[in-house]
Amino acid sequence: MSSAVVWVPLVGLVIGLTLGALGGGGSILTVPALVYLLGQSVPAATTGSLVIVGVSSLVAAARHRAAGHVRVTAGVTFGALGMVGAYAGTRLSAHVAPHVLLTAFALLIVLVATLMIRRDRAARPTAQPAPPPADVGSGDHDVPSAPPAPSRSAQVARLVLAATGVGLLTGFFGVGGGFAIVPALVLVLGYPMPVAVGTSLLVISLNSASALAIRATVGALADIDWLVIGGFTLMATLGSLLGARVAQRVDPRVLTRAFAGLLLATAAYLLAVNVPTLLAG
């Protein structure tokens, strides 16, 4: 245990750094760290993760808010919609065997890493071919029109589905869900990346608080080692403040690629440990 404890500050910093810089992703390492580095049970780890993720995200959101990168109304709306999913996910997780939950968690990590890599590739600037010269003497050629924007009702429906789905993941796995919130804010609400990242942190803190409150009603808080979780939270919070500064000075794609590789390595470990138990059962 002593050698594992040495890694806790570093893992906490990495989690906070990624949360602060990318608006999500780092929290997905919290549960494996608590289970395999500190030997906590899966229910205790998923509950403790909500404390770590919620506090560090809220602190980082305040830093982004100071830079004008948080839309409070949209964040609160997204978080409120996610409470229904968080309730369902929390109730569901109580009936799932630990090795099944961790196997599903590993598959989620693979999905997250894949989405991060795809988003990174899509964000790379590509050379655009020069447009053909306009034929001012001819009026019979068609000018391509931009694709129609989605209707207001379609935007609302996508927002409700995205918020509920993120809440479900938060309640079930004890993760923040920023990897899904950031794309939703960009695609549904049209926010630029800095604003999506900052607003995502507010949503994560609200989702974490609601899921934690729901777990408190079934006595889950009694399983938390508050000394360990407090220390982990402190390191993650410091990392989130550093990440908020990194987001303003460093190309986040560099961090995205490195973190996606770390996620894939974590998923491989989780699958190697839990799939044999799943198959044997």
N, C-alpha and C positions, 0 to 999 in steps of 0.2 A: 504493500500500500504506500510505503514511504516514497518509493521511486515514482509511483503514479502521481502522488501529490505534487511532485516537482513539475509535472507537465501541466497541472491545472492552470497556473497563471498564464502560461503561454497559450493554451487552448482558449481561455477566456478572452485574452487579447485578440486572438484571431477571429473569434466569433463576433466580438464587438466591432473590430475593424471592418469586417465585411458588412455587418449591418449598417454601420455609419456611412460607408462609402458607396454601397450598392443598394441600400434600402431593403435588404433581405438576403437570404441565403445562409448567413452565418449561423442562424439559430438551428439549422438542421443538423449541425454537429453537436449540439448541446446534449441531446438524449444519449447518443453513443458514448460521449465523453463521461457522462455521469454513470452509465451502466458499466462500461468496460475499464475506465480509469479509476473510478471510485467504488465500484462494486455495488451500486445502488440497484434496487429492484426497478423493473420497468415502470410500474405505477408511480413510484416515488420520483423516478427520473423525469417522467413526462409532466408531473406536477411541478417539480422544482424548476424544470426548463421554462415553464410559463413565468415564473418569478424573474429568472435571469433575463429572458428575452423581453418581457414587458418593461422592466425598469430601464435596461440599457437602451431600448428603442425609444422610450419616452425622453430620456436625457438627450439622445442624438437628435430627436425630433425638435427639441427646444433649440439646439444649435442650428439646425437647418431653418427653423422658423426665424431666427435672428437674421439669417441671410435672405429671407423672403421666399423660401422654397417650400412652404407648407400651406396648403389650402385647407383650413380648419373645417369649414362647412362640409366639403366633400369627404374629408377624412372621417368626420364624426358620422356622416350618413353611411359611408361604406362600413364602418365599424358596427353601427347599429344593425344594419342588414345582416352582418356576419354573425350576430348573436344567436340567431336561430340555428345556423349550421354548427356553431360552437356547442350549443346545448346538445344537439343530436350526436355530434362526434364524441363529446365527453361521455354521454350515456353508453354509446356503442363500445367505446374502448374498454369499459369495465367488464365486458363479456367476451373479450378476445384473449386467447392464450398469449403469453409473452413472446414465444418464438414465432408465432404467426404474425403478431404485431410488428416485430423487428424485421421479419422477412418482407412484409409489405412496406415497411419504412425504408428498407434498402432499395426496393424497386422505385419508391418515390424519389429517393436520392438520385438514382440513375436518370429519372425523368427530369429532375431539376437541373442536373449537370448538362443534359442534352439541350434543354431549353436555353440555358445560359450560353452554351457554345453556339447554338443557332442564332441567338440574339446578337452575340458578339460578331459573328460573320456577317449578319445582315446589316450591322452598323458600320462595317468597314466602307470607306469611300471608294466608289468605283468610277472609272472614267466614263463619262457620258459622251456618246457620239454627237458631233456637231449637227444641229438641225439643218435640213436641206434649205437652200435659199428660197425665199418666198417668191412665188410666181405672181407678181403684181399685175401682170397683164391678163391673167386668167381667173375667173371666178367660179369655175365649174369643179374645182377639187374640194374634197371634204376636209375639214379641219377636225382632227380628233378631239373629242371632248373628254373632260375629266370624268372619272367614274362618279356616279351619284353618291352623295353622302348618306349614311344610314339615317332612317327616320328617327324622330325623337323617341317614339315608343320602342323601336328596336334597340336604341341606346340604353333606355331604362331597363329593358328586359335583360340585356347583356350585363348591365351593372348589377342587377339583383342576383343573377345566376353566379357571377364572379364572386360577389361578396359572400353569398351563402356557401359556395364551394370552399372559399378560403377559410371561413369560420369552421366548416366541417373538418378541414385539415388541422386547424389550430386545436380544436377540442379533442380530436382523435389521437394525434401524434405529439401534441405539445410543441408545435413549431409555429413560427410567426406567420408564414405564408407570404412573405414579401416577394418571393420569386414569382408568385402569381399576381400579387397586387400591383407591382410596378408595370407589367405589360398591360393589365386591365386599365390602369389610369392613363397609360399612353394611348392605347387603342380605342377605349370607350370614350374617355373624356378629352383626349387630344392634348394631354399635358406634355410639356417638354421633359426630358429625362431628369434634370435637377429637381424640378417640382414634383415629379412622380416619386423620386427617391425620398424626398422629405415628407411628402404626404403619406407614403407607404409606412414610414416609421410611426406616424401617429396612429394609423390603422392597426399596425401590429400591436402597439401598446394597448389599444382598446380591446382588440380580440383576445389578447393574453389575459387582460383583467377580467373580461366576462367569463372566459373558460375557467380561470382560477376561482372565481366566485361560485361557479356551478360545482366545481370539485369540492369546494369548502362545504357545500350542503350535504355531501356524502362522507364527510370526515377525512378527505384525502390529505388535508394539510397536516394531519397528525403524523404522516409518514415522512415529512420533510426534515432533513438535517439542516437546521437553519444556520448553523455555523459554517458548514461547507457551502451551502447555497449563497449565503451572504458574501463569503470571500469570492466565490465564482462571479457573483453579480457585480461586485466591485471591479474586478478585472475586466469583465465584459463592458462595463460602463466606461471605464477609462479607454478601452479599445474603441468604443463607439464614438467618443469625442475625437479621438485621433482619426478615425475613419471619416468623420464629417469634414475634417481639415483636408484629408487626402482627396476626398471627392472634389474639392475646389482647386486642387493643385496637380493631381496626377490623372493620367488617362485611365478611367476605370476599367477599360478593356484588358489592361495588363493584369489587374487584380482578378478580373472575371476568369481569364484563362487559367491562372494559377489555382484559383479556388475550385474551378470545375474539375481540375485534375485531383485535388484533394478529396472532393466529394466522391469521385469514382473509386478512389482507393478505399475510402470509408465504406462504400456500398459493397465492394468486393469482400472486405473483411466481414461485414455483417452477414452476407450471403453464405460465406464459407463456414461461419459459426452456426447459423440458424437453419439453413436448408437441410443438413443431415438430420437434425432433430425433427424437422417438419416431415421429412420423408419417412422417418422411422415411426412416427406417430400415426 
